[in-house]
Structures are given as C-alpha cells and as structure tokens.
Amino acid sequence: MPGGLVTALRTLTLLPVPGKDAGRFSSSLYWFPIVGLMIGAFQALLAWAGTQVGWVELAALLALACGVLLSGGLHADGLADLADGFFGGRNREAALRIMKDPNVGSFGAIALIVVSLSKWVFLLELVRHGAFGMIAAGVMLARMAQVLLAARLPYARAEGGTATAFVEGAGTTHLLIALLSSLLLLMPLVNYDPLKALLLTLSAIVSASATGLLSWRKIGGVTGDVLGTCSELTELLVWLTAALICKYPFSGVV
C-alpha cells in the first residue's frame, strides 16, 4: 500500500492500517478524496440499511454516527475548538491559546449541536429521496476541501502543531490533483449529471473559501482545528445543496 494512502487512512480514520507512513506527510493529501469516498461509502451503506427497516430517521442517524465514529470525532473536535477560540478569543493569541485547550466551552458545544442537528436534517431529506450517492459525495468533497485550505494557506502557529507536516509541504499540485480526482469520483455518485457535480463542487469550494477567509482574518492561517472545521462545514453545505436539489428539482438537474 502506498505510504501516502497509509498516512491518509491513519489521519482521517481510526481504521487499523498496515504499512509505513509517507516520508512526506503532505503526499497523503493526494489520497484525501479517495479516503473520503471510502468513509462516505460506509455512511451511505448504513443509511441504506436503515431504510430497509422502514425507519428513515434512524437511517439518517446511522449515517451521521458512522462518520463520527470512523473519524474518531477528529473533525467534530476541531469544530468545537475553533468555535471556542474564534468566538471566545479577543485577539489572535487568545484564539490560538483557547483552541489548544482540550476542554469544550459553550461556543464549541453550541457549534456541535447546531451542525450535528443540521446535518441530520439534510441527511434525512437525502435518505427520503434515496440519494445515497450524494451522501458519499458530501464526505468526499469535505476531504478535498481540507486539501484546498492546506495548499493555499500557511500554518498559523509559529511553534508548529499536529497538522504542520501536512500544510507546510502542500502546494498547487496537491490541490489540482485532489480537485481533479474529486471530480472524477463525483460523477458516478451523481449519475453522471454534470450540473449536479458542478453545484456540489461549488458548494464545497464556497465552504472551504469562507472557512479559510475567516481563519486568515482571525489567526493568519490554518491549524488542524481549522482543517477539521472545514471538513464539517463542507459536509454540511454539500448535503444542504444536495437536499435542495432533491427537494426542489428543476429541469437539467434531476
């Protein structure tokens, strides 16, 4: 197994993976969309299984819980840390200090509740329409969005951190390959509908860009928490876009 894939799997999931890590951790970024698709496939499969017992609310919950469990809550933890730091810190230094605190504050708890409930609502709509491919698409595009931020923004902490090795070695090549592979992987998930693929991809780029802009203004770059938050918010926005496509179809989209 390629070292980049090993590192990507170990970074993004709790799955036991044999083999050696990549010599340069940034090389794992090429594999992020593929690993995202794998995670999304598990979530979509559990959602489908839930529908087989005629319980769509359970199906949506299973998909949501599967994502958290497979990732070990890594991205959810990043979301909570970022919310506490960005909304509780009055300046850059305070925000970075709060984000490093392992305890979850009120802003973090609120962010987790709102995002999780919103995801469940959107997943419920996708399950009702049997749009299991779009469930996987959201997860895959969320991992692509992490590559976008890692490739375009510097690491925010001068002393480094857990995501330093990923961010410092990332560049345009990583971004272009991740974006291209995402588009190729996305097409069968949306039944080869180019407009659907475009809308979902644009929603992922908008989410990543907004997260990156906020992070740049607040702390001057990205951290592991920012990348995790980007993944959470991108899933949210892609699933929202997909749910709207399903709920309000128009000619040429479905």
Phi and psi in degrees as GROMACS dihedral restraints (atoms count N, CA, C in turn):
[ dihedral_restraints ]
;  ai    aj    ak    al  type     phi  dphi    fc
    3     4     5     6     1   -57.8    20    10
    4     5     6     7     1   142.8    20    10
    6     7     8     9     1   -60.0    20    10
    7     8     9    10     1   -36.1    20    10
    9    10    11    12     1   -62.8    20    10
   10    11    12    13     1   -39.5    20    10
   12    13    14    15     1   -68.4    20    10
   13    14    15    16     1   -40.3    20    10
   15    16    17    18     1   -58.6    20    10
   16    17    18    19     1   -48.1    20    10
   18    19    20    21     1   -64.9    20    10
   19    20    21    22     1   -40.9    20    10
   21    22    23    24     1   -62.2    20    10
   22    23    24    25     1   -43.4    20    10
   24    25    26    27     1   -65.2    20    10
   25    26    27    28     1   -41.8    20    10
   27    28    29    30     1   -69.9    20    10
   28    29    30    31     1   -28.7    20    10
   30    31    32    33     1   -79.4    20    10
   31    32    33    34     1   -42.3    20    10
   33    34    35    36     1   -95.9    20    10
   34    35    36    37     1   -12.7    20    10
   36    37    38    39     1  -137.3    20    10
   37    38    39    40     1   170.7    20    10
   39    40    41    42     1   -99.3    20    10
   40    41    42    43     1     8.5    20    10
   42    43    44    45     1   -66.9    20    10
   43    44    45    46     1   137.9    20    10
   45    46    47    48     1   -71.5    20    10
   46    47    48    49     1   122.7    20    10
   48    49    50    51     1  -124.4    20    10
   49    50    51    52     1   121.7    20    10
   51    52    53    54     1   -77.2    20    10
   52    53    54    55     1   160.8    20    10
   54    55    56    57     1   109.2    20    10
   55    56    57    58     1   175.8    20    10
   57    58    59    60     1   -99.0    20    10
   58    59    60    61     1   147.8    20    10
   60    61    62    63     1   -68.0    20    10
   61    62    63    64     1   162.2    20    10
   63    64    65    66     1   -67.2    20    10
   64    65    66    67     1   146.8    20    10
   66    67    68    69     1   -61.6    20    10
   67    68    69    70     1   -39.7    20    10
   69    70    71    72     1  -115.1    20    10
   70    71    72    73     1   115.8    20    10
   72    73    74    75     1   -59.9    20    10
   73    74    75    76     1   -28.1    20    10
   75    76    77    78     1   -62.9    20    10
   76    77    78    79     1   -23.2    20    10
   78    79    80    81     1   -67.4    20    10
   79    80    81    82     1   -18.2    20    10
   81    82    83    84     1   -71.2    20    10
   82    83    84    85     1   -18.8    20    10
   84    85    86    87     1   -62.4    20    10
   85    86    87    88     1   -29.0    20    10
   87    88    89    90     1   -59.2    20    10
   88    89    90    91     1   -28.6    20    10
   90    91    92    93     1   -95.7    20    10
   91    92    93    94     1    -4.9    20    10
   93    94    95    96     1   -57.2    20    10
   94    95    96    97     1   -45.6    20    10
   96    97    98    99     1   -62.3    20    10
   97    98    99   100     1   -37.3    20    10
   99   100   101   102     1   -66.0    20    10
  100   101   102   103     1   -44.4    20    10
  102   103   104   105     1   -65.1    20    10
  103   104   105   106     1   -38.6    20    10
  105   106   107   108     1   -59.9    20    10
  106   107   108   109     1   -39.9    20    10
  108   109   110   111     1   -64.6    20    10
  109   110   111   112     1   -39.0    20    10
  111   112   113   114     1   -61.9    20    10
  112   113   114   115     1   -46.4    20    10
  114   115   116   117     1   -62.5    20    10
  115   116   117   118     1   -45.9    20    10
  117   118   119   120     1   -61.8    20    10
  118   119   120   121     1   -34.5    20    10
  120   121   122   123     1   -64.8    20    10
  121   122   123   124     1   -40.6    20    10
  123   124   125   126     1   -61.9    20    10
  124   125   126   127     1   -44.0    20    10
  126   127   128   129     1   -64.3    20    10
  127   128   129   130     1   -43.2    20    10
  129   130   131   132     1   -64.6    20    10
  130   131   132   133     1   -38.2    20    10
  132   133   134   135     1   -64.1    20    10
  133   134   135   136     1   -42.8    20    10
  135   136   137   138     1   -67.7    20    10
  136   137   138   139     1   -35.5    20    10
  138   139   140   141     1   -62.7    20    10
  139   140   141   142     1   -44.3    20    10
  141   142   143   144     1   -61.4    20    10
  142   143   144   145     1   -42.0    20    10
  144   145   146   147     1   -61.1    20    10
  145   146   147   148     1   -39.1    20    10
  147   148   149   150     1   -63.5    20    10
  148   149   150   151     1   -34.1    20    10
  150   151   152   153     1   -70.3    20    10
  151   152   153   154     1   -22.2    20    10
  153   154   155   156     1   -70.2    20    10
  154   155   156   157     1   -18.0    20    10
  156   157   158   159     1  -102.7    20    10
  157   158   159   160     1    10.3    20    10
  159   160   161   162     1    70.9    20    10
  160   161   162   163     1    28.2    20    10
  162   163   164   165     1  -125.9    20    10
  163   164   165   166     1    89.1    20    10
  165   166   167   168     1   -69.9    20    10
  166   167   168   169     1   -32.1    20    10
  168   169   170   171     1   -63.6    20    10
  169   170   171   172     1   -40.6    20    10
  171   172   173   174     1   -66.7    20    10
  172   173   174   175     1   -39.4    20    10
  174   175   176   177     1   -59.1    20    10
  175   176   177   178     1   -44.8    20    10
  177   178   179   180     1   -65.4    20    10
  178   179   180   181     1   -38.9    20    10
  180   181   182   183     1   -66.4    20    10
  181   182   183   184     1   -40.6    20    10
  183   184   185   186     1   -61.9    20    10
  184   185   186   187     1   -41.6    20    10
  186   187   188   189     1   -62.8    20    10
  187   188   189   190     1   -43.4    20    10
  189   190   191   192     1   -65.5    20    10
  190   191   192   193     1   -46.8    20    10
  192   193   194   195     1   -66.0    20    10
  193   194   195   196     1   -36.2    20    10
  195   196   197   198     1   -60.5    20    10
  196   197   198   199     1   -42.4    20    10
  198   199   200   201     1   -62.8    20    10
  199   200   201   202     1   -41.5    20    10
  201   202   203   204     1   -66.2    20    10
  202   203   204   205     1   -44.2    20    10
  204   205   206   207     1   -68.1    20    10
  205   206   207   208     1   -42.9    20    10
  207   208   209   210     1   -64.6    20    10
  208   209   210   211     1   -33.1    20    10
  210   211   212   213     1   -91.2    20    10
  211   212   213   214     1    -2.9    20    10
  213   214   215   216     1    67.7    20    10
  214   215   216   217     1    21.4    20    10
  216   217   218   219     1    69.2    20    10
  217   218   219   220     1    16.8    20    10
  219   220   221   222     1   -59.8    20    10
  220   221   222   223     1   -48.6    20    10
  222   223   224   225     1   -74.4    20    10
  223   224   225   226     1   -34.7    20    10
  225   226   227   228     1   -63.7    20    10
  226   227   228   229     1   -38.7    20    10
  228   229   230   231     1   -63.5    20    10
  229   230   231   232     1   -40.3    20    10
  231   232   233   234     1   -62.8    20    10
  232   233   234   235     1   -40.4    20    10
  234   235   236   237     1   -60.7    20    10
  235   236   237   238     1   -46.0    20    10
  237   238   239   240     1   -64.0    20    10
  238   239   240   241     1   -44.4    20    10
  240   241   242   243     1   -62.6    20    10
  241   242   243   244     1   -42.7    20    10
  243   244   245   246     1   -65.4    20    10
  244   245   246   247     1   -43.6    20    10
  246   247   248   249     1   -61.0    20    10
  247   248   249   250     1   -42.8    20    10
  249   250   251   252     1   -64.0    20    10
  250   251   252   253     1   -44.5    20    10
  252   253   254   255     1   -70.8    20    10
  253   254   255   256     1   -47.2    20    10
  255   256   257   258     1   -70.5    20    10
  256   257   258   259     1   -35.9    20    10
  258   259   260   261     1   -96.8    20    10
  259   260   261   262     1   -15.5    20    10
  261   262   263   264     1  -103.3    20    10
  262   263   264   265     1   -17.6    20    10
  264   265   266   267     1   -94.6    20    10
  265   266   267   268     1   131.1    20    10
  267   268   269   270     1   -80.9    20    10
  268   269   270   271     1   -20.5    20    10
  270   271   272   273     1  -144.3    20    10
  271   272   273   274     1   179.6    20    10
  273   274   275   276     1   -59.0    20    10
  274   275   276   277     1   -47.1    20    10
  276   277   278   279     1   -63.2    20    10
  277   278   279   280     1   -42.2    20    10
  279   280   281   282     1   -66.2    20    10
  280   281   282   283     1   -40.8    20    10
  282   283   284   285     1   -62.1    20    10
  283   284   285   286     1   -46.2    20    10
  285   286   287   288     1   -64.7    20    10
  286   287   288   289     1   -37.5    20    10
  288   289   290   291     1   -65.8    20    10
  289   290   291   292     1   -45.1    20    10
  291   292   293   294     1   -65.1    20    10
  292   293   294   295     1   -39.4    20    10
  294   295   296   297     1   -62.6    20    10
  295   296   297   298     1   -24.9    20    10
  297   298   299   300     1   -82.8    20    10
  298   299   300   301     1   -14.8    20    10
  300   301   302   303     1   -71.7    20    10
  301   302   303   304     1   125.3    20    10
  303   304   305   306     1   -71.0    20    10
  304   305   306   307     1   -14.9    20    10
  306   307   308   309     1   -77.4    20    10
  307   308   309   310     1   145.4    20    10
  309   310   311   312     1   -96.0    20    10
  310   311   312   313     1   124.7    20    10
  312   313   314   315     1   -93.3    20    10
  313   314   315   316     1  -171.4    20    10
  315   316   317   318     1   -65.7    20    10
  316   317   318   319     1   -41.3    20    10
  318   319   320   321     1   -64.0    20    10
  319   320   321   322     1   -40.2    20    10
  321   322   323   324     1   -64.5    20    10
  322   323   324   325     1   -43.3    20    10
  324   325   326   327     1   -64.0    20    10
  325   326   327   328     1   -42.3    20    10
  327   328   329   330     1   -63.1    20    10
  328   329   330   331     1   -43.5    20    10
  330   331   332   333     1   -60.8    20    10
  331   332   333   334     1   -43.8    20    10
  333   334   335   336     1   -63.2    20    10
  334   335   336   337     1   -42.6    20    10
  336   337   338   339     1   -66.1    20    10
  337   338   339   340     1   -47.7    20    10
  339   340   341   342     1   -64.5    20    10
  340   341   342   343     1   -46.5    20    10
  342   343   344   345     1   -66.3    20    10
  343   344   345   346     1   -43.6    20    10
  345   346   347   348     1   -64.2    20    10
  346   347   348   349     1   -44.4    20    10
  348   349   350   351     1   -64.7    20    10
  349   350   351   352     1   -40.2    20    10
  351   352   353   354     1   -63.8    20    10
  352   353   354   355     1   -43.1    20    10
  354   355   356   357     1   -60.1    20    10
  355   356   357   358     1   -43.7    20    10
  357   358   359   360     1   -61.6    20    10
  358   359   360   361     1   -40.9    20    10
  360   361   362   363     1   -61.7    20    10
  361   362   363   364     1   -45.8    20    10
  363   364   365   366     1   -69.7    20    10
  364   365   366   367     1   -39.1    20    10
  366   367   368   369     1   -62.7    20    10
  367   368   369   370     1   -37.9    20    10
  369   370   371   372     1   -59.8    20    10
  370   371   372   373     1   -41.5    20    10
  372   373   374   375     1   -66.0    20    10
  373   374   375   376     1   -40.6    20    10
  375   376   377   378     1   -66.6    20    10
  376   377   378   379     1   -39.8    20    10
  378   379   380   381     1   -64.6    20    10
  379   380   381   382     1   -41.7    20    10
  381   382   383   384     1   -60.7    20    10
  382   383   384   385     1   -31.2    20    10
  384   385   386   387     1   -95.7    20    10
  385   386   387   388     1     4.1    20    10
  387   388   389   390     1    65.1    20    10
  388   389   390   391     1    26.8    20    10
  390   391   392   393     1   -89.3    20    10
  391   392   393   394     1    61.1    20    10
  393   394   395   396     1   -69.8    20    10
  394   395   396   397     1   -30.8    20    10
  396   397   398   399     1   -63.0    20    10
  397   398   399   400     1   -36.0    20    10
  399   400   401   402     1   -70.7    20    10
  400   401   402   403     1   -27.9    20    10
  402   403   404   405     1   -62.4    20    10
  403   404   405   406     1   -48.9    20    10
  405   406   407   408     1   -63.8    20    10
  406   407   408   409     1   -35.7    20    10
  408   409   410   411     1   -61.5    20    10
  409   410   411   412     1   -40.7    20    10
  411   412   413   414     1   -61.8    20    10
  412   413   414   415     1   -41.1    20    10
  414   415   416   417     1   -68.7    20    10
  415   416   417   418     1   -43.0    20    10
  417   418   419   420     1   -63.7    20    10
  418   419   420   421     1   -46.1    20    10
  420   421   422   423     1   -67.7    20    10
  421   422   423   424     1   -28.3    20    10
  423   424   425   426     1   -64.9    20    10
  424   425   426   427     1   -36.8    20    10
  426   427   428   429     1   -74.5    20    10
  427   428   429   430     1   -33.3    20    10
  429   430   431   432     1   -62.6    20    10
  430   431   432   433     1   -38.1    20    10
  432   433   434   435     1   -63.3    20    10
  433   434   435   436     1   -33.3    20    10
  435   436   437   438     1   -62.5    20    10
  436   437   438   439     1   -39.5    20    10
  438   439   440   441     1   -64.1    20    10
  439   440   441   442     1   -38.9    20    10
  441   442   443   444     1   -57.6    20    10
  442   443   444   445     1   -48.2    20    10
  444   445   446   447     1   -69.2    20    10
  445   446   447   448     1   -41.7    20    10
  447   448   449   450     1   -61.8    20    10
  448   449   450   451     1   -33.6    20    10
  450   451   452   453     1   -82.7    20    10
  451   452   453   454     1   -23.9    20    10
  453   454   455   456     1  -106.2    20    10
  454   455   456   457     1   -17.1    20    10
  456   457   458   459     1  -123.1    20    10
  457   458   459   460     1   149.8    20    10
  459   460   461   462     1   -78.1    20    10
  460   461   462   463     1   166.3    20    10
  462   463   464   465     1   -76.7    20    10
  463   464   465   466     1   136.7    20    10
  465   466   467   468     1   -80.6    20    10
  466   467   468   469     1   -27.8    20    10
  468   469   470   471     1   -91.6    20    10
  469   470   471   472     1   125.3    20    10
  471   472   473   474     1   -63.9    20    10
  472   473   474   475     1   -33.3    20    10
  474   475   476   477     1   -82.2    20    10
  475   476   477   478     1    -3.3    20    10
  477   478   479   480     1    84.7    20    10
  478   479   480   481     1   177.7    20    10
  480   481   482   483     1  -172.1    20    10
  481   482   483   484     1  -167.0    20    10
  483   484   485   486     1   -64.2    20    10
  484   485   486   487     1   -30.1    20    10
  486   487   488   489     1   -98.7    20    10
  487   488   489   490     1     5.9    20    10
  489   490   491   492     1   -56.8    20    10
  490   491   492   493     1   -46.4    20    10
  492   493   494   495     1   -63.3    20    10
  493   494   495   496     1   -29.2    20    10
  495   496   497   498     1   -76.3    20    10
  496   497   498   499     1   -43.4    20    10
  498   499   500   501     1   -77.1    20    10
  499   500   501   502     1   -43.7    20    10
  501   502   503   504     1   -65.4    20    10
  502   503   504   505     1   -29.0    20    10
  504   505   506   507     1   -95.2    20    10
  505   506   507   508     1    -0.3    20    10
  507   508   509   510     1   -82.8    20    10
  508   509   510   511     1   147.2    20    10
  510   511   512   513     1  -153.2    20    10
  511   512   513   514     1  -167.7    20    10
  513   514   515   516     1   -61.4    20    10
  514   515   516   517     1   -37.5    20    10
  516   517   518   519     1   -60.7    20    10
  517   518   519   520     1   -43.4    20    10
  519   520   521   522     1   -60.2    20    10
  520   521   522   523     1   -42.9    20    10
  522   523   524   525     1   -65.0    20    10
  523   524   525   526     1   -46.9    20    10
  525   526   527   528     1   -64.7    20    10
  526   527   528   529     1   -42.4    20    10
  528   529   530   531     1   -67.7    20    10
  529   530   531   532     1   -41.3    20    10
  531   532   533   534     1   -63.8    20    10
  532   533   534   535     1   -40.3    20    10
  534   535   536   537     1   -67.6    20    10
  535   536   537   538     1   -44.3    20    10
  537   538   539   540     1   -64.7    20    10
  538   539   540   541     1   -45.3    20    10
  540   541   542   543     1   -64.5    20    10
  541   542   543   544     1   -35.1    20    10
  543   544   545   546     1   -63.6    20    10
  544   545   546   547     1   -42.6    20    10
  546   547   548   549     1   -64.0    20    10
  547   548   549   550     1   -40.1    20    10
  549   550   551   552     1   -66.8    20    10
  550   551   552   553     1   -41.2    20    10
  552   553   554   555     1   -71.8    20    10
  553   554   555   556     1   -28.0    20    10
  555   556   557   558     1   -72.5    20    10
  556   557   558   559     1   -35.6    20    10
  558   559   560   561     1   -54.7    20    10
  559   560   561   562     1   -50.5    20    10
  561   562   563   564     1   -65.8    20    10
  562   563   564   565     1   -23.7    20    10
  564   565   566   567     1   -71.6    20    10
  565   566   567   568     1   -22.3    20    10
  567   568   569   570     1  -114.7    20    10
  568   569   570   571     1    25.8    20    10
  570   571   572   573     1    56.9    20    10
  571   572   573   574     1    36.0    20    10
  573   574   575   576     1    58.2    20    10
  574   575   576   577     1    34.0    20    10
  576   577   578   579     1   -93.2    20    10
  577   578   579   580     1   109.4    20    10
  579   580   581   582     1   -64.3    20    10
  580   581   582   583     1   -32.6    20    10
  582   583   584   585     1   -70.4    20    10
  583   584   585   586     1   -40.6    20    10
  585   586   587   588     1   -60.2    20    10
  586   587   588   589     1   -46.5    20    10
  588   589   590   591     1   -60.1    20    10
  589   590   591   592     1   -41.6    20    10
  591   592   593   594     1   -64.1    20    10
  592   593   594   595     1   -46.1    20    10
  594   595   596   597     1   -63.4    20    10
  595   596   597   598     1   -42.7    20    10
  597   598   599   600     1   -68.1    20    10
  598   599   600   601     1   -41.3    20    10
  600   601   602   603     1   -65.3    20    10
  601   602   603   604     1   -42.4    20    10
  603   604   605   606     1   -62.5    20    10
  604   605   606   607     1   -38.2    20    10
  606   607   608   609     1   -64.7    20    10
  607   608   609   610     1   -36.2    20    10
  609   610   611   612     1   -67.3    20    10
  610   611   612   613     1   -41.6    20    10
  612   613   614   615     1   -67.0    20    10
  613   614   615   616     1   -40.0    20    10
  615   616   617   618     1   -62.2    20    10
  616   617   618   619     1   -44.7    20    10
  618   619   620   621     1   -61.7    20    10
  619   620   621   622     1   -48.0    20    10
  621   622   623   624     1   -63.1    20    10
  622   623   624   625     1   -41.7    20    10
  624   625   626   627     1   -64.9    20    10
  625   626   627   628     1   -42.2    20    10
  627   628   629   630     1   -65.7    20    10
  628   629   630   631     1   -43.2    20    10
  630   631   632   633     1   -63.2    20    10
  631   632   633   634     1   -42.9    20    10
  633   634   635   636     1   -64.4    20    10
  634   635   636   637     1   -41.6    20    10
  636   637   638   639     1   -64.1    20    10
  637   638   639   640     1   -44.2    20    10
  639   640   641   642     1   -61.7    20    10
  640   641   642   643     1   -43.9    20    10
  642   643   644   645     1   -66.5    20    10
  643   644   645   646     1   -39.2    20    10
  645   646   647   648     1   -62.1    20    10
  646   647   648   649     1   -43.8    20    10
  648   649   650   651     1   -70.7    20    10
  649   650   651   652     1   -32.4    20    10
  651   652   653   654     1   -85.1    20    10
  652   653   654   655     1   -45.3    20    10
  654   655   656   657     1  -129.4    20    10
  655   656   657   658     1     2.4    20    10
  657   658   659   660     1    77.4    20    10
  658   659   660   661     1    21.9    20    10
  660   661   662   663     1   163.9    20    10
  661   662   663   664     1  -155.2    20    10
  663   664   665   666     1  -122.9    20    10
  664   665   666   667     1   161.9    20    10
  666   667   668   669     1  -136.3    20    10
  667   668   669   670     1   179.1    20    10
  669   670   671   672     1   -60.7    20    10
  670   671   672   673     1   -36.5    20    10
  672   673   674   675     1   -64.2    20    10
  673   674   675   676     1   -37.9    20    10
  675   676   677   678     1   -65.5    20    10
  676   677   678   679     1   -42.8    20    10
  678   679   680   681     1   -63.6    20    10
  679   680   681   682     1   -40.2    20    10
  681   682   683   684     1   -64.4    20    10
  682   683   684   685     1   -42.6    20    10
  684   685   686   687     1   -62.6    20    10
  685   686   687   688     1   -41.7    20    10
  687   688   689   690     1   -57.6    20    10
  688   689   690   691     1   -41.8    20    10
  690   691   692   693     1   -63.7    20    10
  691   692   693   694     1   -44.8    20    10
  693   694   695   696     1   -63.3    20    10
  694   695   696   697     1   -47.2    20    10
  696   697   698   699     1   -71.1    20    10
  697   698   699   700     1   -31.0    20    10
  699   700   701   702     1   -69.6    20    10
  700   701   702   703     1   -43.3    20    10
  702   703   704   705     1   -54.4    20    10
  703   704   705   706     1   -45.8    20    10
  705   706   707   708     1   -58.9    20    10
  706   707   708   709     1   -49.5    20    10
  708   709   710   711     1   -72.1    20    10
  709   710   711   712     1   -37.5    20    10
  711   712   713   714     1   -66.2    20    10
  712   713   714   715     1   -43.1    20    10
  714   715   716   717     1   -66.7    20    10
  715   716   717   718     1   -34.5    20    10
  717   718   719   720     1   -63.2    20    10
  718   719   720   721     1   -46.5    20    10
  720   721   722   723     1   -60.5    20    10
  721   722   723   724     1   -44.7    20    10
  723   724   725   726     1   -63.7    20    10
  724   725   726   727     1   -40.5    20    10
  726   727   728   729     1   -64.5    20    10
  727   728   729   730     1   -38.8    20    10
  729   730   731   732     1   -66.7    20    10
  730   731   732   733     1   -38.4    20    10
  732   733   734   735     1   -61.1    20    10
  733   734   735   736     1   -41.6    20    10
  735   736   737   738     1   -71.4    20    10
  736   737   738   739     1   -40.3    20    10
  738   739   740   741     1   -77.8    20    10
  739   740   741   742     1   -35.2    20    10
  741   742   743   744     1  -126.2    20    10
  742   743   744   745     1    67.7    20    10
  744   745   746   747     1   -67.0    20    10
  745   746   747   748     1   147.8    20    10
  747   748   749   750     1  -139.2    20    10
  748   749   750   751     1   162.5    20    10
  750   751   752   753     1   -55.2    20    10
  751   752   753   754     1   131.7    20    10
  753   754   755   756     1    93.6    20    10
  754   755   756   757     1   -10.1    20    10
  756   757   758   759     1  -105.1    20    10
  757   758   759   760     1   -43.2    20    10
